[in-house]
Amino acid sequence: MSYAAAAAKGPKQSPEDARAPPPPEIEKTEAESTINLVDVDGPHVAAVPADFEEQKVKTTTQAERLEREAQEKYEAEKKKAKEAVEKAEEKAKSAAGSFRRNEDNPVILGNAFLVTAIAGGLGYGAYRKHLQGQLSWKLVGIWGGAVGALAVADYFVSK
């Protein structure tokens, strides 16, 4: 059954009942229209300070954005530092592993013993010369050159 057929069977409306209600009307009076005006001399109107244009941060939104950017920068630097620490740890583990792999190598053991013996001998000799008042920069330079020459020779022999 259609809506028209159902409406035709029902009670009949008068033309006044069938009409839509009138739209609401607003009464305007002179007194009400002046009440809502803002008094610009009142204290509730916000004024900016005289140095507003020179301020680095002018709005709360800008302050929040700067704070958020600073936090993101801090977190990025923290992540970068953490990665650097991890990389250094890996490098240290690799170096320690390299040393452990070569701890039975006679060349490395010989070099370690040689360096220790030369350092001890030079230190003791320099201390004795110092006590006698004969230690000079010339003497230190000569022995430093001798140690350098020995290191170069050892490098080529060990290769």
C-alpha atoms as a printed R data frame, in Angstrom:
    type eleno elety resid chain resno       x       y      z
1   ATOM     1    CA   MET     A     1   0.000   0.000  0.000
2   ATOM     2    CA   SER     A     2   1.339   3.415 -0.862
3   ATOM     3    CA   TYR     A     3   1.630   6.395  1.425
4   ATOM     4    CA   ALA     A     4  -0.964   8.273 -0.561
5   ATOM     5    CA   ALA     A     5  -3.450   5.401 -0.187
6   ATOM     6    CA   ALA     A     6  -2.812   5.165  3.581
7   ATOM     7    CA   ALA     A     7  -3.246   8.931  3.978
8   ATOM     8    CA   ALA     A     8  -6.484   8.869  1.994
9   ATOM     9    CA   LYS     A     9  -8.005   6.310  4.407
10  ATOM    10    CA   GLY     A    10  -7.104   8.338  7.506
11  ATOM    11    CA   PRO     A    11  -8.926  11.331  9.041
12  ATOM    12    CA   LYS     A    12  -9.234  14.457  6.971
13  ATOM    13    CA   GLN     A    13  -7.241  17.566  8.038
14  ATOM    14    CA   SER     A    14  -8.399  21.094  7.844
15  ATOM    15    CA   PRO     A    15  -6.303  23.447  5.722
16  ATOM    16    CA   GLU     A    16  -5.077  25.168  8.885
17  ATOM    17    CA   ASP     A    17  -3.837  21.852 10.339
18  ATOM    18    CA   ALA     A    18  -2.102  20.857  7.106
19  ATOM    19    CA   ARG     A    19  -0.159  24.103  6.938
20  ATOM    20    CA   ALA     A    20   3.463  24.285  8.247
21  ATOM    21    CA   PRO     A    21   4.033  26.261 11.452
22  ATOM    22    CA   PRO     A    22   5.134  29.855 11.019
23  ATOM    23    CA   PRO     A    23   8.896  30.553 11.390
24  ATOM    24    CA   PRO     A    24   9.955  32.104 14.687
25  ATOM    25    CA   GLU     A    25  10.389  35.847 14.618
26  ATOM    26    CA   ILE     A    26  12.965  37.865 16.530
27  ATOM    27    CA   GLU     A    27  11.853  41.068 18.056
28  ATOM    28    CA   LYS     A    28  14.424  43.828 17.835
29  ATOM    29    CA   THR     A    29  14.558  46.611 20.279
30  ATOM    30    CA   GLU     A    30  17.004  49.495 20.476
31  ATOM    31    CA   ALA     A    31  18.080  48.672 24.050
32  ATOM    32    CA   GLU     A    32  19.144  45.071 23.295
33  ATOM    33    CA   SER     A    33  21.234  46.025 20.265
34  ATOM    34    CA   THR     A    34  23.547  48.300 22.287
35  ATOM    35    CA   ILE     A    35  24.095  45.831 25.159
36  ATOM    36    CA   ASN     A    36  26.244  43.471 23.081
37  ATOM    37    CA   LEU     A    37  28.711  46.096 21.886
38  ATOM    38    CA   VAL     A    38  32.281  45.743 23.172
39  ATOM    39    CA   ASP     A    39  33.738  48.583 25.170
40  ATOM    40    CA   VAL     A    40  37.244  48.979 23.750
41  ATOM    41    CA   ASP     A    41  38.367  50.995 26.758
42  ATOM    42    CA   GLY     A    42  37.562  48.144 29.161
43  ATOM    43    CA   PRO     A    43  40.223  45.908 30.718
44  ATOM    44    CA   HIS     A    44  38.954  42.716 29.069
45  ATOM    45    CA   VAL     A    45  40.405  43.688 25.677
46  ATOM    46    CA   ALA     A    46  43.847  42.109 25.234
47  ATOM    47    CA   ALA     A    47  46.683  44.424 24.298
48  ATOM    48    CA   VAL     A    48  50.154  43.361 23.177
49  ATOM    49    CA   PRO     A    49  53.304  44.761 24.752
50  ATOM    50    CA   ALA     A    50  55.240  47.442 22.909
51  ATOM    51    CA   ASP     A    51  58.173  45.091 22.152
52  ATOM    52    CA   PHE     A    52  55.919  42.415 20.611
53  ATOM    53    CA   GLU     A    53  57.556  42.623 17.179
54  ATOM    54    CA   GLU     A    54  61.048  42.122 18.681
55  ATOM    55    CA   GLN     A    55  60.035  39.014 20.658
56  ATOM    56    CA   LYS     A    56  61.483  35.773 19.329
57  ATOM    57    CA   VAL     A    57  58.401  33.729 20.299
58  ATOM    58    CA   LYS     A    58  55.125  35.538 19.704
59  ATOM    59    CA   THR     A    59  52.461  32.826 20.153
60  ATOM    60    CA   THR     A    60  51.882  29.769 22.293
61  ATOM    61    CA   THR     A    61  51.636  27.681 19.131
62  ATOM    62    CA   GLN     A    62  55.076  28.885 18.093
63  ATOM    63    CA   ALA     A    63  56.455  28.135 21.578
64  ATOM    64    CA   GLU     A    64  54.984  24.614 21.473
65  ATOM    65    CA   ARG     A    65  56.484  24.032 18.018
66  ATOM    66    CA   LEU     A    66  59.925  25.204 19.162
67  ATOM    67    CA   GLU     A    67  59.708  22.975 22.230
68  ATOM    68    CA   ARG     A    68  58.672  19.997 20.094
69  ATOM    69    CA   GLU     A    69  61.545  20.643 17.637
70  ATOM    70    CA   ALA     A    70  64.024  20.855 20.520
71  ATOM    71    CA   GLN     A    71  62.732  17.554 21.913
72  ATOM    72    CA   GLU     A    72  63.025  15.890 18.492
73  ATOM    73    CA   LYS     A    73  66.570  17.228 18.087
74  ATOM    74    CA   TYR     A    74  67.506  15.927 21.559
75  ATOM    75    CA   GLU     A    75  66.111  12.479 20.748
76  ATOM    76    CA   ALA     A    76  67.935  12.396 17.381
77  ATOM    77    CA   GLU     A    77  71.240  13.320 19.040
78  ATOM    78    CA   LYS     A    78  70.644  10.724 21.748
79  ATOM    79    CA   LYS     A    79  70.022   8.075 19.085
80  ATOM    80    CA   LYS     A    80  73.141   9.176 17.199
81  ATOM    81    CA   ALA     A    81  75.245   8.952 20.373
82  ATOM    82    CA   LYS     A    82  73.849   5.504 21.131
83  ATOM    83    CA   GLU     A    83  74.778   4.330 17.630
84  ATOM    84    CA   ALA     A    84  78.298   5.762 18.065
85  ATOM    85    CA   VAL     A    85  78.692   3.894 21.369
86  ATOM    86    CA   GLU     A    86  77.532   0.661 19.765
87  ATOM    87    CA   LYS     A    87  79.949   1.179 16.865
88  ATOM    88    CA   ALA     A    88  82.831   1.845 19.282
89  ATOM    89    CA   GLU     A    89  81.950  -1.274 21.278
90  ATOM    90    CA   GLU     A    90  81.969  -3.350 18.085
91  ATOM    91    CA   LYS     A    91  85.340  -1.889 17.128
92  ATOM    92    CA   ALA     A    92  86.742  -2.627 20.597
93  ATOM    93    CA   LYS     A    93  85.458  -6.206 20.438
94  ATOM    94    CA   SER     A    94  87.018  -6.587 16.995
95  ATOM    95    CA   ALA     A    95  90.372  -5.240 18.231
96  ATOM    96    CA   ALA     A    96  90.280  -7.513 21.271
97  ATOM    97    CA   GLY     A    97  89.477 -10.445 19.013
98  ATOM    98    CA   SER     A    98  92.390  -9.522 16.756
99  ATOM    99    CA   PHE     A    99  94.744  -9.453 19.730
100 ATOM   100    CA   ARG     A   100  93.454 -12.789 20.998
101 ATOM   101    CA   ARG     A   101  93.868 -14.366 17.548
102 ATOM   102    CA   ASN     A   102  97.523 -13.249 17.448
103 ATOM   103    CA   GLU     A   103  98.508 -13.950 21.040
104 ATOM   104    CA   ASP     A   104 100.461 -17.053 19.977
105 ATOM   105    CA   ASN     A   105 102.205 -15.288 17.067
106 ATOM   106    CA   PRO     A   106 105.956 -15.247 17.814
107 ATOM   107    CA   VAL     A   107 106.501 -11.971 15.928
108 ATOM   108    CA   ILE     A   108 103.954 -10.147 18.067
109 ATOM   109    CA   LEU     A   109 105.279 -11.698 21.269
110 ATOM   110    CA   GLY     A   110 108.859 -10.799 20.266
111 ATOM   111    CA   ASN     A   111 107.851  -7.227 19.440
112 ATOM   112    CA   ALA     A   112 106.029  -6.840 22.757
113 ATOM   113    CA   PHE     A   113 109.061  -8.117 24.655
114 ATOM   114    CA   LEU     A   114 111.409  -5.905 22.615
115 ATOM   115    CA   VAL     A   115 109.339  -2.760 23.159
116 ATOM   116    CA   THR     A   116 109.123  -3.441 26.897
117 ATOM   117    CA   ALA     A   117 112.870  -4.079 27.216
118 ATOM   118    CA   ILE     A   118 113.827  -0.988 25.165
119 ATOM   119    CA   ALA     A   119 111.385   1.270 27.053
120 ATOM   120    CA   GLY     A   120 112.689   0.026 30.396
121 ATOM   121    CA   GLY     A   121 116.340   0.371 29.358
122 ATOM   122    CA   LEU     A   122 115.859   3.883 27.936
123 ATOM   123    CA   GLY     A   123 113.880   4.987 30.984
124 ATOM   124    CA   TYR     A   124 116.527   3.702 33.391
125 ATOM   125    CA   GLY     A   125 119.361   5.230 31.330
126 ATOM   126    CA   ALA     A   126 117.565   8.597 31.115
127 ATOM   127    CA   TYR     A   127 117.007   8.560 34.899
128 ATOM   128    CA   ARG     A   128 120.734   7.874 35.526
129 ATOM   129    CA   LYS     A   129 121.750  10.690 33.140
130 ATOM   130    CA   HIS     A   130 119.266  13.006 34.885
131 ATOM   131    CA   LEU     A   131 120.779  12.216 38.281
132 ATOM   132    CA   GLN     A   132 124.260  12.994 36.893
133 ATOM   133    CA   GLY     A   133 122.969  16.234 35.291
134 ATOM   134    CA   GLN     A   134 123.927  15.050 31.793
135 ATOM   135    CA   LEU     A   135 120.419  14.556 30.311
136 ATOM   136    CA   SER     A   136 119.884  16.985 27.414
137 ATOM   137    CA   TRP     A   137 117.477  17.377 24.527
138 ATOM   138    CA   LYS     A   138 120.243  16.429 22.129
139 ATOM   139    CA   LEU     A   139 120.727  13.066 23.893
140 ATOM   140    CA   VAL     A   140 116.948  12.461 23.985
141 ATOM   141    CA   GLY     A   141 116.746  13.239 20.246
142 ATOM   142    CA   ILE     A   142 119.560  10.843 19.375
143 ATOM   143    CA   TRP     A   143 117.991   7.961 21.296
144 ATOM   144    CA   GLY     A   144 114.524   8.822 19.930
145 ATOM   145    CA   GLY     A   145 115.940   8.602 16.394
146 ATOM   146    CA   ALA     A   146 117.544   5.261 17.226
147 ATOM   147    CA   VAL     A   147 114.213   3.912 18.486
148 ATOM   148    CA   GLY     A   148 112.476   5.193 15.318
149 ATOM   149    CA   ALA     A   149 115.071   3.527 13.096
150 ATOM   150    CA   LEU     A   150 114.648   0.284 15.018
151 ATOM   151    CA   ALA     A   151 110.844   0.477 14.608
152 ATOM   152    CA   VAL     A   152 111.157   0.992 10.835
153 ATOM   153    CA   ALA     A   153 113.590  -1.900 10.542
154 ATOM   154    CA   ASP     A   154 111.296  -4.130 12.611
155 ATOM   155    CA   TYR     A   155 108.326  -3.181 10.407
156 ATOM   156    CA   PHE     A   156 110.090  -4.276  7.226
157 ATOM   157    CA   VAL     A   157 111.552  -7.422  8.801
158 ATOM   158    CA   SER     A   158 108.180  -8.455 10.266
159 ATOM   159    CA   LYS     A   159 106.375  -8.010  6.961
